[in-house]
Amino acid sequence: MRKSSLRRTCAALAAVTSLALAATACGGTTKNNSKSDDAAATSTAKADPNAALKKGLTVGFLPKQVNNPYFTSADKGGEKALTELGGTYKEVGPSSATDTAGQVSYVNTLTQQQVNAMAVSAQDPGALCTALKQAMKNNIKVVTYDSDTKADCRNAFVSQASAEDLGRTEVQLLAEQIGYKGQIAILSAAQTATNQNTWIGYMKDELKQDKYKNIKLVKVAYGNDDAQQSFQQTQGLLQQYPNLKGIISPTTVGIKAAAQYLSGSKYKGKVKLTGLGTPNDMRKYVKNGTVDAFELWDPAKLGDLAARTAVALASGQITGKEGETFKAGDTEYTIGKDGVINLGKPTVFNAKNIDQFNF
């Protein structure tokens, strides 16, 4: 929930540094913008909204995947916020979006380094729990963003937007484009991705409404956030369902790959495509008529809020309990149920407004 009218639209990622040896062993990439090894902040049992933000805090960012444009944008947002707040930014992460074991190793490394807080985009809802709980026992504040873990495995979750809003609006966008009639499919990321599955659940619920009675969801395919796999899955969907009218891809990698396939095929302009994408990735597909409209939040703003939430937690301003409020930049946020903080509603991009954005 937000009390400010300031709009925050996009979302998510980034991660923390670790030892070079640990990064190599995990098959990931490590970045470190500081040599600071400040000890973890002392935990506070009760929030003090008037507490001053602490300087010199070290916050580690751990995305699902490093060198992913979406997470790179989010990382930069987090780094910029920490620099402004007088903190130290670290990033580590696996090179594969399905390397859950790698994420666990990076959480353990950050715990050993005694960072003050970590911001994690979880590849799996439960796999990181043991490691994250150990981090919290060591007085390290844990924020998840973009993709959540179980509520008791972190202090707060920064959601790119309401999961319900994202799921339902993607169905609404596609339904308008296909005239509320025909077969549709969903091209998701990994089958275990928490955020993807939550959004898809709301998509299915939205489709139960009477106004969608002539729309049939025929398949949910998985491209594992890999461009080639997503391209092949799009091709496979159209071969299996030649009467397909539309595809929803709630993943930036997936929607771009699907657009690439459609733009060079006989289905261009005939099979509608929407979902979650970045303006820079999708601009040419909007302009050449492959895509009418899609949506997203601003990942840089998501990273910014994740960083500011981590600092607020480590400073004792909030604990992650429902109803607590704090300021992040010019906006005041209220923590919702299960420690969820919503960035804001998604933005719809189309031919009229896409050139106004650059990310």
C-alpha positions in Angstrom: 0.0 0.0 0.0 1.2 3.5 -0.7 0.0 6.8 0.8 1.8 8.9 -1.8 0.3 9.5 -5.2 3.8 9.1 -6.7 3.6 6.3 -9.3 6.2 3.6 -9.2 6.0 1.3 -12.2 8.5 -1.5 -12.8 10.7 -3.9 -11.1 13.2 -6.1 -10.0 16.5 -7.7 -9.0 20.1 -7.8 -8.1 22.4 -9.4 -5.6 25.5 -9.3 -3.4 29.2 -10.0 -3.4 31.1 -12.9 -2.3 34.5 -14.3 -2.3 35.9 -14.9 -5.8 36.5 -18.5 -5.1 32.9 -19.0 -3.9 31.5 -17.3 -7.0 33.6 -19.5 -9.2 32.5 -22.7 -7.4 28.8 -21.6 -7.8 29.2 -20.9 -11.5 28.1 -17.3 -11.1 29.5 -13.8 -11.4 30.6 -11.6 -8.5 30.7 -7.8 -8.2 32.0 -5.8 -5.3 31.9 -2.0 -5.2 33.4 -1.8 -1.8 35.9 -3.5 0.6 33.7 -2.7 3.5 32.9 -5.7 5.8 30.8 -3.9 8.4 29.3 -6.2 11.0 25.6 -6.9 11.0 23.3 -4.3 12.7 21.9 -5.1 16.1 18.4 -6.4 15.8 15.5 -4.5 17.3 12.5 -6.2 18.7 10.2 -3.2 18.1 10.1 -0.7 15.3 11.1 2.9 15.9 9.7 4.9 12.9 11.7 7.9 14.2 15.0 6.1 14.2 17.7 7.7 12.0 18.8 5.8 9.0 22.2 4.2 9.7 25.2 5.1 7.5 27.8 2.6 6.3 25.5 -0.4 6.1 26.4 -3.1 3.6 23.6 -4.6 1.6 24.0 -7.6 -0.7 21.9 -8.1 -3.8 21.2 -11.6 -5.0 19.2 -11.8 -8.2 17.8 -14.9 -9.9 20.4 -14.4 -12.6 23.3 -12.0 -13.1 23.8 -10.4 -16.5 20.1 -10.5 -17.1 19.0 -7.0 -18.5 16.0 -6.9 -16.2 18.0 -7.6 -13.1 20.9 -5.4 -14.2 18.4 -2.5 -14.3 17.2 -3.4 -10.8 20.7 -3.7 -9.5 21.6 -0.2 -10.7 18.5 1.1 -8.9 19.6 -0.5 -5.6 23.2 0.6 -6.0 22.1 4.2 -6.6 19.8 4.2 -3.6 22.6 2.8 -1.3 25.1 5.3 -2.5 22.6 8.1 -1.7 22.0 6.6 1.8 25.7 6.3 2.5 25.8 2.5 2.3 27.8 -0.1 0.5 26.4 -2.2 -2.4 27.4 -5.7 -3.2 26.1 -8.1 -5.9 26.5 -11.8 -6.5 24.4 -14.3 -8.2 24.2 -17.4 -10.4 24.6 -17.2 -14.2 21.6 -19.5 -14.7 18.0 -18.6 -13.8 17.5 -22.2 -12.6 20.6 -22.6 -10.4 18.8 -22.8 -7.0 21.8 -24.5 -5.3 23.9 -21.6 -6.5 21.6 -19.1 -4.8 21.8 -21.1 -1.6 25.6 -20.9 -1.7 25.5 -17.2 -2.2 23.2 -16.6 0.7 25.6 -18.6 2.9 28.5 -16.6 1.6 26.8 -13.3 2.4 26.0 -14.6 5.9 29.6 -15.5 6.4 30.6 -12.0 5.3 28.2 -10.5 7.9 26.5 -8.1 5.6 23.9 -6.0 7.3 21.1 -6.9 5.0 20.5 -8.9 1.8 18.0 -8.4 -1.0 17.1 -11.7 -2.7 15.0 -12.6 -5.8 14.2 -16.2 -5.0 14.3 -18.9 -7.7 12.3 -21.3 -5.6 9.8 -20.5 -2.8 11.2 -22.9 -0.2 14.8 -23.9 -1.3 16.4 -20.9 0.2 14.6 -21.0 3.6 17.1 -22.8 5.7 19.9 -20.5 4.5 17.8 -17.3 4.9 16.7 -18.3 8.4 20.3 -18.8 9.3 21.1 -15.3 8.0 18.4 -13.8 10.1 19.7 -15.7 13.2 22.9 -13.8 12.5 21.0 -10.5 12.7 21.1 -10.0 9.0 17.9 -8.4 7.6 16.4 -10.2 4.6 14.4 -8.6 1.9 13.0 -10.5 -1.0 12.0 -8.7 -4.2 10.6 -9.6 -7.6 10.1 -13.2 -6.5 9.3 -14.1 -2.9 10.1 -17.0 -0.6 8.0 -18.2 2.3 6.9 -15.4 4.6 8.8 -16.7 7.7 12.1 -16.9 5.7 12.5 -13.1 5.3 11.6 -9.9 7.0 9.8 -8.2 4.1 8.9 -8.8 0.5 9.0 -5.9 -2.0 6.5 -6.7 -4.7 6.8 -5.1 -8.1 3.0 -4.7 -8.0 0.1 -6.5 -6.5 0.3 -10.1 -7.8 -3.4 -9.9 -8.4 -3.2 -6.7 -10.4 -0.5 -8.2 -12.6 -2.2 -11.5 -13.2 -5.6 -10.0 -14.0 -4.5 -7.1 -16.1 -2.5 -9.3 -18.4 -5.6 -11.3 -19.1 -7.6 -8.1 -19.6 -5.0 -6.8 -22.1 -5.0 -9.9 -24.2 -8.8 -10.4 -24.1 -9.3 -6.9 -25.5 -6.9 -7.6 -28.3 -8.5 -10.9 -29.4 -12.1 -9.7 -29.0 -12.8 -11.9 -26.0 -12.8 -15.1 -28.2 -10.4 -17.9 -29.0 -7.6 -20.1 -27.7 -4.8 -18.6 -25.7 -1.6 -19.9 -24.1 0.8 -18.8 -21.4 4.6 -18.8 -21.9 6.1 -18.7 -18.4 9.7 -18.8 -17.0 10.7 -21.7 -14.8 8.0 -24.1 -13.6 9.0 -23.4 -9.9 9.2 -19.6 -10.1 7.2 -18.2 -7.3 6.1 -15.0 -8.9 5.2 -16.6 -12.2 3.0 -19.2 -10.6 1.3 -16.7 -8.4 0.5 -14.5 -11.4 -0.7 -17.5 -13.5 -3.0 -18.4 -10.6 -4.7 -15.0 -10.8 -4.9 -15.3 -14.6 -6.8 -18.5 -14.4 -9.1 -17.0 -11.8 -9.7 -14.0 -14.0 -10.6 -16.2 -16.9 -13.4 -17.8 -14.8 -15.5 -14.6 -15.2 -18.4 -14.8 -17.6 -17.0 -12.2 -20.0 -14.2 -14.6 -20.8 -16.5 -17.6 -21.5 -15.4 -17.7 -25.1 -11.7 -17.7 -24.3 -10.0 -21.1 -23.6 -6.5 -21.4 -22.0 -5.1 -24.4 -23.8 -1.6 -24.7 -22.3 1.0 -23.2 -20.0 4.5 -23.6 -21.5 7.8 -23.0 -19.8 10.9 -21.3 -21.4 13.0 -21.2 -18.2 13.8 -17.6 -18.8 16.1 -18.7 -21.6 15.8 -16.9 -25.0 16.3 -20.0 -27.2 14.0 -22.2 -25.1 11.3 -19.6 -25.1 11.6 -19.1 -28.9 11.2 -22.8 -29.4 8.3 -23.0 -27.0 6.5 -20.3 -28.9 7.1 -22.2 -32.2 5.8 -25.4 -30.5 2.7 -23.7 -29.2 1.7 -22.6 -32.7 2.4 -26.0 -34.2 0.4 -27.7 -31.6 -2.5 -25.1 -31.6 -2.8 -23.7 -35.2 -5.9 -21.8 -34.1 -4.2 -20.0 -31.2 -5.3 -16.4 -30.9 -3.0 -15.1 -28.2 -0.1 -15.6 -25.9 0.6 -14.1 -22.5 4.3 -14.2 -21.4 4.8 -12.8 -17.9 8.6 -12.8 -18.2 10.8 -10.3 -20.0 12.9 -13.0 -21.6 9.9 -14.9 -22.8 7.9 -12.1 -24.3 10.9 -10.9 -26.3 11.7 -14.3 -27.6 8.0 -14.9 -28.5 7.9 -11.5 -30.3 11.0 -12.4 -32.2 9.4 -15.6 -33.5 6.1 -14.0 -34.3 7.6 -11.1 -36.1 9.3 -13.4 -38.7 6.4 -15.7 -39.1 3.0 -15.9 -40.9 1.4 -15.3 -37.5 2.6 -11.7 -37.2 -0.3 -9.5 -36.4 -2.7 -12.5 -36.3 -1.6 -14.1 -33.0 -1.6 -11.4 -30.3 1.1 -11.3 -27.7 1.2 -9.5 -24.3 2.8 -9.9 -20.9 5.6 -8.3 -19.0 8.5 -6.8 -21.0 10.8 -3.8 -21.1 10.3 -0.9 -23.5 13.8 -1.2 -24.9 13.3 -4.9 -25.7 9.8 -4.5 -27.1 10.0 -1.2 -28.9 10.6 -2.5 -32.4 7.9 -5.2 -32.0 5.4 -2.6 -31.1 6.4 -0.3 -33.9 6.3 -3.1 -36.5 2.9 -4.4 -35.5 3.8 -7.6 -33.8 2.7 -6.4 -30.4 -0.2 -4.1 -29.6 0.4 -3.5 -25.8 2.2 -5.0 -22.9 3.0 -4.0 -19.3 5.7 -3.9 -16.6 7.0 -2.0 -13.6 10.2 0.0 -13.6 12.9 -2.5 -12.3 15.2 0.3 -11.3 12.5 1.6 -8.9 12.0 -1.9 -7.6 15.7 -2.2 -6.8 15.6 1.2 -5.3 12.8 0.3 -2.9 14.4 -3.1 -2.1 17.5 -1.2 -1.0 15.7 1.4 1.0 13.6 -1.3 2.7 16.7 -3.2 3.7 18.3 0.0 5.2 15.0 0.8 7.0 15.0 -2.7 8.5 18.7 -2.6 9.5 18.1 0.9 11.0 15.2 -0.3 13.1 12.6 2.0 11.5 10.5 -1.1 10.6 10.5 -4.8 11.5 8.3 -6.1 8.6 5.1 -6.2 10.6 1.8 -5.4 8.9 0.8 -1.8 9.4 4.2 -0.3 9.9 5.1 2.7 7.7 8.3 4.2 6.4 9.5 6.7 3.8 11.5 5.6 0.8 12.5 8.7 -1.1 9.5 10.9 -1.5 7.0 8.1 -1.0 5.5 6.7 2.2 4.8 2.9 2.2 2.7 0.8 4.5 3.6 -2.8 5.1 0.8 -5.1 4.2 -0.2 -8.6 5.2 2.8 -11.1 5.6 5.3 -8.3 5.3 4.5 -7.4 1.7 5.3 -3.9 0.3 3.8 -3.1 -3.1 5.7 -0.9 -5.4 2.6 0.2 -7.3 0.4 -0.6 -10.3 2.0 -1.7 -13.6 2.3 0.6 -16.6 0.9 -0.4 -20.0 3.2 0.4 -22.9 1.9 0.8 -26.5 2.8 2.7 -29.7 1.5 6.0 -28.2 3.8 6.1 -25.1 6.6 3.6 -25.5 9.2 6.2 -26.7 8.7 8.0 -23.4 10.6 5.3 -21.6 14.2 4.1 -21.7 14.9 0.9 -19.8 
